[in-house]
Amino acid sequence: MDLKSLFRSRNYQHFFHRIKPFPASVKKEPLDYSGFEDLNDLIEYLEIKNYKKIVVVASGPSASKINYDQENLYFACNDSLRLVQDLPHVYMLYDMFYLTRYLKTYGGESGWKGSIFWYNYNNPHSHKIYRLTRKYLNYYSRKKREFLITNKAGEDLQPVYGQVESLLQEVFDYRHYRVNSGFNTLVFAALMAHLENKPLEVYGLDMGIGGNKYFNKDSPLGRSVKSQKNRELVGVFLDKLYKSKVETMNFSNFQGNVEG
């Protein structure tokens, strides 16, 4: 047993959210996703064409510099949701702690367009996340749709997962490695920007550049954020993104592999 874990408030928060009841806004009524077999169906539901820009907001310190504009569509993850909850936003989930907190606390703010759970089921890291997500979707729903995009056999949106992976290869010559939530959000949003011909802005994808902190607190950063290997993996995609047809402005402290 790791005795240090007894002193981590995050562990107690996780346990609390596991036993906490769902908010009143959650209906005990599962939704049918059989009408979303194509990525275009999801894009149409999120109404991406109606927005001026797509803005990615990860949780690094540079997230505090975001441009607030109701004409933009914001893709957020983890705690960066707090920055955009009153703006048009899509919430991306790829972390067990934040998934649990979201399921048991998020009531759906005024700007919420929907949520996306996007991960590779072949990665063992995803199995627990998948089981919790699937258990929720089997029995519950919120006022906006929540899309489970994974390659698990039998899932309604399994074809969408394959479509996304193929398009990433076709558009960016890129095979996705899920380094962390912020990067996962960037890659998905960048593809949306390409498909809908929208400019892309990026904030908070700092990969540990700028100090051991997030936009809202000082905190030790894990390997998924600041390891040299993961910086290199994120840099590979950023370099391809800069060379693509997507008009990209990256306001994060980390700019790519040039950061070393």
Stockholm file with secondary structure:
# STOCKHOLM 1.0

chainA/1-260         MDLKSLFRSRNYQHFFHRIKPFPASVKKEPLDYSGFEDLNDLIEYLEIKNYKKIVVVASGPSASKINYDQENLYFACNDSLRLVQDLPHVYMLYDMFYLTRYLKTYGGESGWKGSIFWYNYNNPHSHKIYRLTRKYLNYYSRKKREFLITNKAGEDLQPVYGQVESLLQEVFDYRHYRVNSGFNTLVFAALMAHLENKPLEVYGLDMGIGGNKYFNKDSPLGRSVKSQKNRELVGVFLDKLYKSKVETMNFSNFQGNVEG
#=GR chainA/1-260 SS CCGGGGGCHHHHHHHHHHHSCCCTTCBSCCCCCTTCCSHHHHHHHHTGGGCSEEEEECSSGGGGGCCCCTTEEEEEEGGGHHHHTTSSEEEEECCHHHHHHHHHHCCCCTTEEEEEEEECTTSTTHHHHHHHHHHHHHHCBCSSCEEEEECCTTCTTHHHHHHHHHHHHHHHCCCCCCCCHHHHHHHHHHHHHHHTTCCEEEESCCTTTTCSEETTEECCCCHHHHCHHHHHHHHHHHHHHHHSSSCEEECSSCCSGGGC
#=GC SS_cons         CCGGGGGCHHHHHHHHHHHSCCCTTCBSCCCCCTTCCSHHHHHHHHTGGGCSEEEEECSSGGGGGCCCCTTEEEEEEGGGHHHHTTSSEEEEECCHHHHHHHHHHCCCCTTEEEEEEEECTTSTTHHHHHHHHHHHHHHCBCSSCEEEEECCTTCTTHHHHHHHHHHHHHHHCCCCCCCCHHHHHHHHHHHHHHHTTCCEEEESCCTTTTCSEETTEECCCCHHHHCHHHHHHHHHHHHHHHHSSSCEEECSSCCSGGGC
//
